[in-house]
Amino acid sequence: MLGAASLFDMKQVLAAAEDKQTAKTPPLSAQEITAIEAALGKKGNYNEEQSTLNISLPRGDLKVKIKGEEVPTSFGFGGWVAFKKALDGKSTVLMSDTVLLQEEVNPLISAAHANGLEVSAIHNHFFYEEPRIFYMHVHGVGEPADLARKYAASIRDSKLYPANQPKAAGSTEQPATARFDIPSLDAIVKHKGSVNGPTYKYTVGRDDLSIKAMGAELTAAIGLNSWATFAGTKEKAHIAGDIAMLEHEVNPVIKVLRQNGLEVVAVHNHMLGDDPRMIFLHYYGNGQATDLAKGFRAAINMLGKEKPGMPMRH
């Protein structure tokens, strides 16, 4: 016989499944997208299926080494800011992940608060990196152009602001297609990734879940995803990434990552008020690219399984 708590959990999941089938996020208009991009001085990528505008904020000014080896910015040192309408269409949600040196963290906290935005998390994503890097998540709710102006004002005096970044020089590095056996990696991960210069990245959403925060549905384009990025070469590869989990999935994921020789770097939140609550795990490894891919796939295989007394959406 199910207890009251189990019955409550079941009702939550069934209600979430029904919401997933019926709710649809209103799109950002072309005028709203233009206003957001103008405020930040940079074009973004609008995902029509997920009704989300995402603008990348890479830290091309940083030269980062891991275990003494230089790694590209695209290995995991690019931040972003995303905009998406709430389900009722009455407001827009901003979410952002920012890449910061230690001395940049508190000035950005003060600037975000001064501009009416909030901080939801501050943490590491890596071990062994030089210089030490932190990641700060910022969020807000409001009208699209106003949110973008507030965010732009918050980062204007920092290296996050697009105009303060060095102009991208033509890369002389081999592209990921020449560094890795892409078909073999895709076959292991069972997804197709994307090439970003010398790195290759997989992004896997949680389409089995209906997660809401601040009135908006959270999807892969606004940060609810698991990912893995490969740098180096197929014989001497680095992998870094993130796994998006429900609470009961955390330790099964930790277990299989360790079984596959990957290091668990951090376990933490990214959002506030997300329902149900999501936990994110960052990991790192080096070795043969195919072995690293098997570790990532093993972690993905732990997601979407039923919690005892709590059926998942099918």
ABEGO torsion letter per residue (X at the ends): XBBAAAAAAAAAAAAAAAAAAABBBBBBBAAAAAAAAAAAGBBBBBBAAAGBBBBBBBBAABBBBBGGBBBBAAAGABBBBBBBBBAAGABBBBBBBBBBBAAAAAAAAAAAAAAGBBBABBBBABBGBOBBBBBBBBBBBEBAAAAAAAAAAAAAABAABAAABBBBBBBABBBAAAABBAAAAAAAAGBBBBBBEABBBBBBBBAABBBBBGGBBBBAAAGBBBBBBBBEBAABBBBBBBBBBBAAAAAAAAAAAAAAGBBBABBBBABBGBOBBBBBBBBBBBEBAAAAAAAAAAAAAABGBBBBGBBBBX
